[in-house]
Amino acid sequence: MSVFLRVNLLLLCAFFSYSSASQEGQTLGSTINRDVNQLSPEAAVADPDAPEKTRTEIIQTSASLRAQVAQLMFVSVSGNLSLTSEDRRLLREVHPGGVLLSNLSGGNNTREYTNVLLDLEKASSLPIPFFIACNMFETQEQSKTSIAHQFLSIPTPLAISAAGSNEATEGFIKSLASNLSTLGVNVHLGPSLRIHTADTPIKYAVNTFGSGVKQSIEMSAMFANAFSDENIAWSPLGFPGGVIKPNVPSVLISHKDQFIQHEILPYEAAVNAGVSMIHVGNTLTPMLDRSNVPSSLSPIMIKVFLRGYTGFDGIIVAGPADDSIIELDHSPGEAAVAMIKAGADMVLWDELAPSLKDAVDAIVAAVIDGEIPPQQISESYQRIVELKEDLGLFDRETISRRKSSALDIKNNRDSSTDIIERRSITLLKNNNGLLPLSKKTTIGLGVTGYYGVSELFEELRNPFKKISRQLIISAEHTGKVEDFDIDRVKNRTSKWQTVICVFDPNMDLPHQREILLFLRQSNKKVIVVLLGVPEDMGHYYNADAILLAYSQRNNLTVTMKAIRDVIVGEGPVDLVTPGSPVNVRVDNPVQYNIYEMVRNPSGQIPIPIGKDIPYGYSLSYRSENALKKVAWDFGDGKSSRDWDGEYQYKDSGNYFITLTIKTEDGEEKSERYPARVLP
């Protein structure tokens, strides 16, 4: 019997039973629900002494099977500035549990989206609110379920890790969560907690927190807590992680022991921090599940590892069900049924399409045929409704234009992203101390490159009055450098002495090497600014200095302000992390030098690059522009305000040398370094 026929028979039976059911005071929804559970008509008789039901309990018992199944759908809408008419029609007909907004461009645009969804909720026969979700960490080029964010600058996850500041990160996440809450968004999907490995092309690392497990664990707790404070459900993406490569499915090749000791830890930390939703992706896990099905279809990955090992009891969102790897072997209905059978509570779709109704029909039919236990649908539905109640979604109000407009003004003053971008810039090479550039002695300075050139040029015009630029136009528009652009760079830079090249390491490497070789042979001093992490540093061998930013094109203004500060020696400063005690004898003085104790610039790369650049690598330069005050406390009652010198202890013992600095930005930092003084 076809799915269509089975579902229509169910609805026909429900229609004939509606007349008798209504005489007993039952609703059509409760009749269909009881038809599945074989409840007797007497069960509907109200008990006058029974306690009054809560709103959640009423909604849970009044929804039909089909309405419950529809709540298990999480769909992406395609409208650019608003919902399309087709989107509205399908949302009215199906009324899914969640809606992922994939294209937003400002506060008022987001407000219009959420208000339309609120109107659709109120017009529904069963007014259950939508989860309204977005992912602010994916750009339009990377995913169909991404968000073009213009109303708030967003650093990449890799930039957050490179910045290495919990305080700055918490400030940014709180600002992000506050923005989304004000605009009516109640779920944030992402970023991923996938650990970057050497098997994954490095260009995909920008949307991870790097290769450090500890860093990802810390980030998961901060994201969970900050979003929870704003009554937003945060869902980490992409459980269980895995290697990402172009045009092939994501794969995790870890054995069980390695998986438990490595990849699963950030997700376990998120569970311990109280997240109420986790996304399971389509990663293949051949060493963990011998059937080698995508994780979204795997009972082992969902029930054994995510539910069992981490103890997660919240909502599991699986998919996308319309991903190419799923569509190879499954129709939309088959995919939805398989994901629910595997243990998912909700099924994610990259597109809102008519096939969504087929998926709902297929799950309803699977319940009727006994393929899916009714209790499983009921439990998932209950989790969804209870979370919506906990988030206050049943009582939310229309978002006013005044609120969204005020938010745009507030974001113009928000410095949280600026702080992270400034702290993340990493110095990888600095031959002969070329950086920082002196405002007084640097002459013949020019900027060239693919994109970001105009932004950096404007930032450098103040400290360097005489500065030139040459934009490589063809690369910006076509992704490839044409010969005429190479000739223009060679001609324009002939009178420059110091050249700043802004390059994308994922674009036209042969022409980048050609430009650098020409500049080197022309005796130019060359500073390369990389907007992204390169696979191989060898391409930039001819550069005198290399600065690494972890930015994407939609955040260039903020990034170039940060690059400017580092180029002129005004970037943020960090103190080096304390290590093993310094051992000296009483008769030998301790040598101290402030430049050996600070990192300037402060960024540290959170992934290795080949064999030459290890995890956590960075260089530091000497700059008097960044520090204002220095204070040493030697732990024996003596102190000094000199930037360098020596100090001799009179007595043996264990001491802590406390170093306190105050930067030109007004920021004060302090660290304690152990010292062991021997007789």
N, C-alpha and C positions, 0 to 999 in steps of 0.2 A: 504494500500500500504506500502511495507517495506521501511525502511530508505534507503537501498541500491538502490532500484528501483527509489525512488524519486530523489536521488542525481544524478543517472545516467541519468534520464530524463532531469534534469536541465543541465547537461553537454552536452547532445545531442542537446538540444535547443540552447545552447550557440554556439555549433559547426556550426549549420546551419545558425545562425545569424551572424557568424564571417565574412563570405564572403561579405555580404552586408555592415556590419559594417566597414570592412577594406576599402571599397570604399569611405566611408565618413571620413576616417582618424582616425577611432577609434581603440582602442586595444581590444583584447579579454577580458582583465580584466575590462575595462570600460563598455563593452557590458553586461557582467554578472552583474556588479554593477547596471547598468541602467535598466536591466531587472527586478531587484528587486524593483527599485524605479519608474518604468514606465516612464522613461525619453524619450523624442522624439529625433529622429536623429538630428533635427535642433539644439538641445542643444549642440552638439559637434562642431558646427561651431565657429571658433576662432574669437574673437572680437579684431580687431587691436588696438583699443584704450584702451582695458582692461589692468590693471596693471599686470606686470609680476608676475607669481605665485612663491611662495617660494618652496623650496625643500619639506617641510612638506606638503604643499597643493597639490603638484604634486603626492606625494606618497599616500596621503589620497584619491585622486580621481582616481588613476590608479589601485589600488588593487582590485582583484576580491573578491566576497563575501567569497569564500573559503579561500583565502589568509588572509582576515581580520579575519575570525574566527580562523585560525591557530595562529594568533598573540595573541589570548586570552589564549593560552596554556602555562603553566609554568612547565617544566619537569625536573626531576632529572636524571642525567646520572650515569651509574653504573661502568664505568671504574676505575680501581684502580690507574694506573699510566698514562693512556691515554684513549681516547675514544675507545670503542670497535667498531668493524666493523659494528655490528648491530646498535649501537648508531648512527654512522655516516650515515648509510642508512636511518634511520628513521628521523634524523634531516634534511637530504636533501629532503626527500619526503614531510615532513609536514612543516618544517621551522617554529617552534613555536616562540612565543614572548620572552620566557625566558628559560634559562638553569641553573639549580642548580647543582653546582659541589659538589659532596658528599664525595669524597675521594681524599684528597690532602696531600702531604707529604713534600713539600719543595718549595722554590722559583722557581727553574727551572722546576719542575713538573707543577706548576701552570701556568708558562709561556707557556709551551707546550700545555696545555689545551686551554688556551685563544687564542693562535695563530691558532690552528686547527679550533676553532669556527670562527675566523676572516676569514680564508680561505673558510669555508662553506658559510659565509655571501656573500663574493665576487662572489662565484660561483652560487648564487641563481639568478633566473630570476627576482625576485623582491628583490633587495639587502637591506633588512631592517635589521639592526643590532640586535643581541641578547641582552637581559638583561643577563649578566653573574653574577650569584649570588653564595653566600656561607653563611654558618652560622658557625662562629668560636667558638661558645659557646656550641656546642653539641658534645659529644664524640661519637666514633664509636659504643660503647655499647648501647647508648641510642636511636639512631634513624637511620633509613636508609638514611635520608637526613642530615647527619652530616659530619663533616670534621675532619680528623685526622691531626691536625696542629703540624708540627714539625719545621717550619721555624720561628715561633714566639710563645713565651710562652703566654698562655691566662689564666688569673685568672677567677675563676667562678664569676657569678654575685653576689653571696652571699658574696664572699671575698671582692668584690668591696664595698658593703654596710658596711661590718664589718670594713673595713679600715677607712671609714668615712672621706675621704680627697677628696674634690672636685678638688683640684690642681693635686693630683696624678691621679685621675680618668680621668681628661681632658687630661693629658699627655699620658696616656695609649691609650685612644680612638683615639687621633690624630695620634699616632704611628701606631695603627691598620689600620686606614683609609688610611694613607699614604702608608703602605705596600700593601694593596689591590688595591689601585689606580695604583701603579707602575706596578703591575702584571696583570692589565687589568680587574679586578673585578669591576663591576659598581653598584651592588646591594648587600646589606647585610641584610639577613633575620634573625632577632633576636638580642638580646634575647627577651624573653617574658616579658610583663609588668603585668603578672598575680600576684596578691597579695597572698602571702602564708597564708593559714588559718589553724586552728587546725584540720580541717577535712581531710587535705591532709597528707599522710605519710611524715614524716620529711625528708626522704632521697631525695624527689623530690624538696626540698626547695633550693638545691644548684644551680639550674638554674633559680632562681628568685632573686629579690633584697630584699627578706624578707617580713615581715608582715607589714612594715611601708609604708603607702600610700605616705607620704611626700617624703620618700627616692626614691620611684619609679617615682614620678613626677619629681624630680630633675634629676634623671638619664635619663629620656626620653628626656628632653631638651638638656642635654649634648651630648647624642648620636646623636640626630638630627642635632645639630649645627656642631659637629666635622666631621660627614660624609658629610654634605653639603659642608663644606669648601674644601673637596677633590673631589667634584663632584661625590659623590656616593649616591645613593638613599638608605636611611635606612628605613627598614620596621620592626616595632615591631611585634612580633609573638603573635598568640593565642588570639586575641579578641574573646569573652569578658572576658577571664580568666576562673576561675572555679577550682573545686577540682579534682586532679589527683590521681587515684588509679590504682594498677596493674590489667591488664586484663579486665577492665571495661571502658566504655566511660567517658570522663571528664564531670563533671556536675557542673553547677552554680545554687545554690538554693536561691539566693538573690531575694527579692521582688524589685519592681521598685524603691522605694525610697532609699533602701540600695544600689542598684546597681548604681544609679545616684550619691549618696553621697560617694561611696567607690570605687568599682571595675573599673568604667569607667573613673575615674579621671586621671590616668596615660596616658591612650590613648587620652583623651581630651587634656592633656598637650602636647603630641606629635603632635597632630593636630595644636595646637596653635604655636608650634615651627616650623611648616612648612613642616612636613613630606609629601612626595608625594606618599607613598605606605603603606598600612596596611594589614596584614594578618588576616583573619577570620578563626578560627579553627572549629573543629567538636564538640564543647562543646554543651551539652544539657542544655536548659534553661527553665525548666518547669514552673517557676513562672513568666517568662517574655513573653514566647510564648507558649500558651496552646496547640498548635499542637505538641510540644515537639519533633520537628525535630532538627537535628544538626544545629548549628548557620550558618554553611556554606550554608545551604539550606533554611534559614529563612529570608523572606523579612522583618520581624519585627526587627530582630537583625541587618541586613545590612542596610535597608532603613530607618527604624524609629530611631534606636539608633545610629548607626555609621554615616550614612549620615545626618540624621535629627538632632539628639541631639548635636553631636560634630561639625557639619558643615563641615565634611570632604568631599572634592571634588576631591581627588586624586584617585589613582588606588587601587581597592580592590581585593586582591588575596585570593581565598577561597579554602579550602581543607585540607589535600589531598583527592582527589576524589576517590583514590583507597585504602583508609583506610578501615579497616574491618567493622566499624560501618556503612559506606556508602554502602559497597558492599553487606551487608545483604539484602537490599531492592532495590538496583539500579544496573543496568548494567553500564559500563563506559559511554555510550552515555546518558543514563537517568540521571546519576549523573551530567554530564557536563551541560546538558540542564537545570536541576533544579537549579544548582548554578548560571547560567547566568540569569535565570528568577527571582531568588531571589535578584539579583542586583549586583552580582560579575562582575568585569571586566576581571579577569583572573582566570583560574582553575589550581590549583597546583596538581601535580602528584608525588608520591613517586618513581615511576619507569617510565622509558621510554620504553613503550611496544607497540606492534602493535595495541592494542586497542585504542591508541591515535587517529589513523585515524578514527576509528568508532565514537569516541567522536566528532571529527570535522564534520563528515558526519551528525551526529544526530543534531548538532546545525544548520547546513546549512538547513537541512530538516525542522527544527522547524521554521526557518525564512520564508521559502517558504510557509509553511502551516499557517502562521499568528500566530503561538504560541509565537514567540518572535518578537517584532517590529524591522524592519530593522534599525530604528533610534537608538535603544539601542546598536546594534552591532557597528554602525558607531561612536557613542559617546565613547564607550570603546576603540575602535581602535584609535580614535583621541587622547584620553588620553595617550595611550601607545606610539604612534608615537611622540607626543609632548614632553613627558618626555625623550624619547631617543634623541630627538633633543636638549633639554635643557642640558642633560648630555654630549653632544658632541660626541655621539656614532657613528654618521655618518662619522666623520672625524678621528677616532682613527687609530693608526698605529700598526704594528707588534711590539711585545715586544722583545727586543734584549736580548741575553744571558748575555751580560755585565750588563744590568740593574738588572736582577734577581740575578746574582751572587753577585753584589755589595750590594744588599739588604740583602742577607744572612750574609755578613760581618757586615753590619750596625746593624743587629739585635743581633749579639753577644755582641755588646756594649750597647744595649738598656736596660735601668734600670727601665723602667716604671712598668713592671710587678713585678720586685723585690720589688719596693717600696710598691706596693699594698699588696703583700704577707706578707711583714714584718709588715706593719701596721695592717693587719687583724688578726694576731695571738691573740687569746683571752685566758686569764687566768681565769679558772673557779673554781679552788680549789688550795689552797697552805697552807696545814697544817704546823704549826710551822715555817713558813717562809723558807721552803725547797728551794724554788727558790728565787733568782738566785743561781746557784751552784758556789761555790768559786773555782777558778782555782788553788789556793794554797793548800786548805785543803781537797778537794774532792778526795777520793781514792776508788779503787774497783768499778769503773764505768763500766757499760755494757749496750748494746742496743740489744733488741730482738723485734720480731714482724713479721708481715706478709709481707709487702713491704715498701720500703723507709728506711729499716734498713741500707743497705750499704751506701746510700747517706748520712744519718745522721751520721753514723760512721765516714765517711771520713771528714765531716765538724767538728766533735768534736775531731779529732786526734790532731789538732794543740793546742787548749787550754788544752786538757787533754792527756798527753803523754801516760799514761797507761790506755787504754780503750779496752774492749772486745766486741764481738758481737756474736749473735746466731740467724740466720735467720730461721724462721719457713717455711720450703720449701713447705710443702704440701698445706698450705693455699694459697700461691702465685699461685700455678699451678692448684689446684682443687677447691678452695673456701671453703675447709673444713680442719680443723686441725686433723691430724691423731695422734693416741696414741704415736707412736714412736717419733713424734716431741715434744709432751708434756714431755716425758721422757728426751729428749735431753736438753730442756730448764731447767728442774729441776736439771739435773746433771751439766750443764754448769754454772748456776748462783750460785752454792753453795758457791763460794768464792767472789761473788760480794757483795758490800755493798749498792750501789745505782743502781737501774735498771730502764732504760727507755724502756717502752713498746709502740711500734708504732702499733696502732690497727685501723682497719676499723670497725666502729660501725654497718655496715650492713652485717658483715660476722661472722658467727659461734660464737654467743655470749656466749653459755654455756662454751666453751673452754677458752674464754677470762676470764670469771669469775673464772674458775678453776685455771688458771695461776696466777691471781691476789691474790686469796685466799692463794695459796701455798707461794707466795712471802711474803705476809703479815705474815703468820704463821712462816716464816723463818726469821722474823725480818729485812726484807729488806726495804729500803726506795724506794718507787715506784712512778715514774713519768709516767703518761699515755699521749701519744700524739695521739689525735683522728684525723683521716683524713676523716672528715665528721661529721655531726651533729647526735647525738644519739637520739633515741626516748625516752629513759629513762636513766637518769643519775645514777639510782640505780645500774646498772650493774658495775659501776666503784667506788662503795662505798669504796673498799679496797685500793684505790690509795691515796697517800699523796698529789700529785699535778696533775692537769689535764690541759693540753694545747689543745686548739681546733684550727684546721686548716680547711679551707673550700676548700680543694684541691681535685684534681682528679689525677689518676695515671700518666697521661701524663705530669704532671707538678711537679714531685717530687723533682727534683734537686733544683728548685727555692724555693719550700716550705721548704725543709730541711735546706737550708741556713738561712731562716727566723726563723725556730725553733731553730737552733743553737744560733742565736743572742739573742733570748729571754731566753734560758736556762742559758746563761752566763751573763745576765744582760746588754746586749748591744743593746737591741731592741729599736724601735722608741718610743718617748715620746710625749704625748699630754697634754695640759692644760685642766683642767676640765671646763665645760661650766658654765659661770656666771649664778647665780640664784638670789634669793631674797637678798636684802641688809643685810649686817651684822649690827646689832644694838648694840651699846655700849654707855656708858656714858663717859663724859669728864674725870671723875676721874678713869675710868677703862681702862687699856691698851688692845690693840688688839693683840691677839696671832696669830702668823703666822709661818707656817711650810711648806717648799716646797713639802714635801712628801704628804701633804694633798691636794695639788693643782695640782698634775700631775697624769696622767694615764701611768703606765709603767708595762707591755706592753700596747699598745694603742688600741688594738682591742676591739670592743663591739659587742656582739652577736645580729644580726638583726632579730631574731625570738625567741619566748619563747620556753623553753623545759619543758614540764609538769608544775607543780605548783611551783617548786623550783627555776627555772631560768627564770626570766622575760625578756621581750624585752629590749635590751640595756644593759644587765648585763655584768659586768666585774670586776675582782679583779686587784689590783695593788700591786707591791712589792717595797721594798726599794732597790735601786741600785745606787751606786755612779759611776758606769761605764758609765752611759748614759748621765749624765749632766756635762757640763763644766763650765758654768757661770749662775748666778742667780742675778736678779736685781729687787728690789721693789721700786715703786714710790707711796708714800702715798697720793698724790694729794694736799698736802699743802706746797710743796716746799722741803719736807724732803724725803730721800731715804735710802736704805740699800742694801748691797750685801751679807748679811748673809743668810744662808739657813733656819734658824729658829730663832725665837726671839719674842719680843713684842715691840709694839709702842703705845705711848699715845698721843692722839690729845689734843691740847690746847684749841681749840674752837669748839663749836657745829656746825652742818651743815651736808650737804650731800657731800660726797667725792667719788672719784673713785680711787681704789688701782690698779695700773698697774703693772702686773707681767710679766717680760721678761726673757726667758731662752734661752740658747744656748747649743745645744746638742753636744756630741762628734763627730757626723756626720757633724757638722758645720751648722746645721739648726737652725734658730732663730724663736721663736714664742712669741706672746704677747697676753695677755687678760686683760680686765678691769673689776674689780669686785666692785660693789657698796657697800658703807658703809654709815650708818646713825649714826652720833654722836649726842647723846641727851645731853641736859644741865645737 
